[in-house]
Amino acid sequence: MNIDYRGKTVLVTGSSSGIGRAIAQAFAESNATVAVHYHSNENGGKETLNSLTGEGHIVVQGDISQPDEA
């Protein structure tokens, strides 16, 4: 099933590697604008960002277990 997410923005938490990276890539391939989140792996976050197709994606850092950073 192919869904076109054009015009939609998604936040993928924990997307600096592994399943999170794959999910971010899948959303980008489906035309979503992706916010790549990482907690401590800045290089991984940047690698994910650089691997995404399309434009307008961003990378954000934060500890989502802390309300003031979420």
N, C-alpha and C positions, 0 to 999 in steps of 0.2 A: 504494500500500500504506500503510495507516494502522496505526501501532504506538502503543499506549498505554503511556507511560513513567511512569504514576502510581506514586509510591513510589520512584522512581529519582532520583538526583542525578547531573548531568553537569557536567564542567568543560570549557568551551569556551575554549581558549587563543586569544589574538589576536582577541577578540570585540568590540573597541571600534569596529569598522567593517567594511565590506565583507562578504566571504564569512563571516567569523567571526560577525558580527552576525546575518546571515541564518540561520546554523546555530543560534545561540542562540535566535532567535525560533521556528524550526521545532521545536526541542526543547520550548520552553515551550508552544507550541500543542499539542504531543502530551502535555501534562501532566507533563513532567519538572520538577524543581527545578533551576535553572541557576545555576552559579557562573560569572559573567562575568569573564574575565581580561583585563587590559591591562598593557602594559609601561610606556608613558609617556603615553598619551593618556587621562588621567583623565576629562576631559569626555566623551570618546567612550564610555568604560566606563559612566559614569552614564547617558548617553543610551540605550545598549543596555539597561541595567537597567530604565530607565523605560519602554521600549518592549515589555517582556515581559508576556504575559498570565499570569494566575495570581499566586500569592503564594509567599513564602519564598525568592526568588532573592537572591543576594548578588553583590557585585563585589569582586574581589581584584586587587592589584597585585603584580607580580613580574617579574624577569628570569629566565625559565626556562632561559637558557643558563648561569646560575650555580647550581651545586648547592645552595648555602646559601639561595637564594631560591626554589628549585623546590619 
